[in-house]
Amino acid sequence: MRITLLSLAVPWADRPTVGLYNVDQARALRALGHETSIVSLSPLALPGAQHLGGAFSRQASRLARYEWNGVPIHTLRVPFAFPAFVRTKLG
């Protein structure tokens, strides 16, 4: 069975400890014989955003596809229509 987890919290080069539980869940499902991957939404990175510094450059440098502990992670760039407070505190 194929299982795709959707999460805003995933580890990446700039934030290696964020969302490790999602990777552990995917690895546990793999151990049970399932094909797993994680899809993560990320703010749309405008061209040249990596030169702005801070959070803009970190998000712009995030890869579209990478692996963390053997689990493939796919980053989808989307325009976020709700503020960070809703994503981080209420989500």
Residue, then its C-alpha position, 0 to 999 in steps of 0.5 A: m500500500r502507498i501512504t503519503l503523509l501531509s505535514l507542515a512540520v518536516p526536517w530539512a537542512d535548516r531545521p533538522t529537528v522539526g517534525l522528526y516524528n513524521v519521519d519516524q511514522a513513515r519509517a515505521l510504516r515502511a517497516l510494515g511493508h508500505e511504501t511511504s513518502i511525506v509531502s510538505l507545503s512551503p511558502l512560495a519562494l519568489p525569484g531572488a528571495q534567497h538574497l533577502g536574508g533570514a527566513f526568506s533565504r532559508q525557505a528559498s534554499r529548501l529543496a523540492r525533493y530530498e530524503w531524510n533517514g531514507v524517507p522521501i520528502h516532497t516540498l510543494r510551494v504554495p501561496f499561504a493564505f493564512p498568517a503564520f499564527v494560524r499555522t504555528k499556534l492553532g494548527 
